[in-house]
């Protein structure tokens, strides 16, 4: 087995309603996302010697992750206050994305993993919220 990874960046706003720190307020981050995939090397054809073509990873991540999250307000669809803010933004034709969890780096890493696994053999997601803070989700930890 071989592991490869590709890194992406996107900008996103969020808030953690009810948090006891400054992240309680609406704010944004430039996130770094590393998508790690695992597999055997392709034996024949134009992609021989690769696990996957990095361009294929880029296309899938752009379609299923960064196009949704980049320059959006991400919010927990189970939080009344965050939903109220999202509704106002949507009325103003602003980009929002509802998530089934709090928009912590940890929660978002699980969501991103779930979005990508139907299309890629993802083995880990690393999501950096700041230049010095990141989390890593290794698949199937939440099942």
C-alpha positions as CSV (number, residue, x, y, z in Angstrom):
1,X,0.0,0.0,0.0
2,X,1.1,3.5,-0.7
3,X,-0.2,6.8,0.7
4,X,-0.3,10.1,-1.2
5,X,-1.8,13.4,-0.3
6,X,-2.7,16.7,-1.9
7,X,-3.1,20.0,-0.1
8,X,-5.8,22.7,-0.7
9,X,-6.7,26.0,0.8
10,X,-10.1,27.8,1.2
11,X,-11.5,30.7,3.1
12,X,-14.6,30.2,5.2
13,X,-16.5,32.1,7.9
14,X,-18.2,30.4,10.9
15,X,-19.0,30.8,14.5
16,X,-19.3,28.4,17.5
17,X,-22.5,29.6,19.2
18,X,-22.3,28.9,22.9
19,X,-18.5,28.5,23.0
20,X,-16.8,30.1,26.0
21,X,-14.0,31.7,24.0
22,X,-13.6,34.2,21.2
23,X,-14.7,31.7,18.6
24,X,-18.3,32.4,19.8
25,X,-18.2,35.4,17.5
26,X,-18.6,35.3,13.7
27,X,-15.1,35.1,12.2
28,X,-13.2,33.5,9.3
29,X,-10.1,31.4,8.6
30,X,-7.9,30.4,5.7
31,X,-8.1,26.7,6.0
32,X,-5.5,24.2,4.8
33,X,-6.9,20.8,3.8
34,X,-4.8,17.8,3.2
35,X,-6.5,14.8,1.6
36,X,-4.6,11.6,2.0
37,X,-5.5,8.6,-0.2
38,X,-4.2,5.0,0.1
39,X,-4.0,2.3,-2.5
40,X,-1.9,0.0,-4.5
41,X,0.1,1.3,-7.4
42,X,-1.6,1.2,-10.8
43,X,0.2,-1.5,-12.8
44,X,-0.5,-0.6,-16.4
45,X,-1.5,2.2,-18.6
46,X,-0.8,5.9,-18.6
47,X,-1.1,6.1,-14.8
48,X,1.2,3.1,-14.1
49,X,3.2,3.6,-11.0
50,X,0.6,6.0,-9.4
51,X,-1.9,5.4,-6.6
52,X,-4.1,8.1,-8.3
53,X,-3.4,11.0,-10.6
54,X,-3.1,14.2,-8.4
55,X,-5.2,16.0,-11.0
56,X,-8.1,13.5,-10.4
57,X,-7.8,14.2,-6.6
58,X,-7.9,18.0,-7.3
59,X,-11.0,17.7,-9.5
60,X,-12.9,15.7,-6.9
61,X,-12.0,17.9,-4.0
62,X,-12.8,21.0,-5.9
63,X,-16.2,19.7,-6.9
64,X,-17.3,18.2,-3.6
65,X,-15.5,20.3,-1.0
66,X,-13.9,23.6,-1.9
67,X,-16.6,24.8,-4.3
68,X,-19.1,24.4,-1.4
69,X,-17.0,25.8,1.4
70,X,-14.8,28.5,-0.1
71,X,-16.0,32.0,0.8
72,X,-19.1,30.6,2.5
73,X,-20.6,31.0,5.9
74,X,-20.7,27.4,7.3
75,X,-23.1,26.8,10.1
76,X,-24.5,24.0,12.3
77,X,-28.0,23.2,11.1
78,X,-28.9,22.2,14.6
79,X,-28.2,25.6,16.2
80,X,-31.0,28.1,16.2
81,X,-28.8,31.2,16.3
82,X,-26.5,30.1,13.5
83,X,-29.5,29.2,11.4
84,X,-30.9,32.7,11.9
85,X,-27.7,34.2,10.7
86,X,-27.6,31.9,7.7
87,X,-31.2,32.7,6.8
88,X,-30.4,36.5,6.8
89,X,-27.3,35.9,4.7
90,X,-29.3,33.7,2.2
91,X,-31.9,36.5,2.0
92,X,-29.1,38.8,0.9
93,X,-27.9,36.2,-1.7
94,X,-24.8,35.3,0.3
95,X,-23.2,31.9,0.2
96,X,-23.9,29.5,3.1
97,X,-23.5,25.9,3.7
98,X,-25.3,23.9,6.4
99,X,-23.4,21.2,8.2
100,X,-24.7,18.4,10.5
101,X,-22.3,19.3,13.3
102,X,-20.6,22.2,15.0
103,X,-18.2,23.8,12.6
104,X,-15.1,22.9,14.6
105,X,-12.1,21.7,12.6
106,X,-12.8,18.3,14.0
107,X,-16.4,18.2,12.9
108,X,-15.6,19.6,9.5
109,X,-12.9,17.0,9.0
110,X,-15.4,14.3,9.5
111,X,-17.9,15.9,7.1
112,X,-15.2,16.4,4.4
113,X,-14.2,12.8,4.8
114,X,-17.8,11.7,4.3
115,X,-18.2,14.0,1.3
116,X,-15.1,12.5,-0.4
117,X,-15.2,8.8,0.4
118,X,-17.8,7.9,-2.3
119,X,-15.3,9.2,-4.9
120,X,-11.8,8.7,-3.5
121,X,-10.1,6.0,-1.3
122,X,-9.5,8.6,1.5
123,X,-7.5,7.3,4.4
124,X,-7.1,10.6,6.3
125,X,-8.2,14.2,6.3
126,X,-6.0,16.9,7.9
127,X,-7.7,20.3,8.4
128,X,-5.7,23.3,9.5
129,X,-7.7,26.1,10.9
130,X,-4.7,28.4,11.6
131,X,-1.0,28.1,10.6
132,X,-0.3,26.4,14.0
133,X,-3.5,24.4,14.7
134,X,-4.8,21.4,12.8
135,X,-6.7,18.2,13.3
136,X,-6.4,14.8,11.6
137,X,-9.3,12.5,11.0
138,X,-8.5,8.9,10.1
139,X,-11.5,7.3,8.4
140,X,-14.3,5.4,10.1
141,X,-13.5,6.7,13.6
142,X,-17.1,8.0,14.0
143,X,-18.9,4.8,12.8
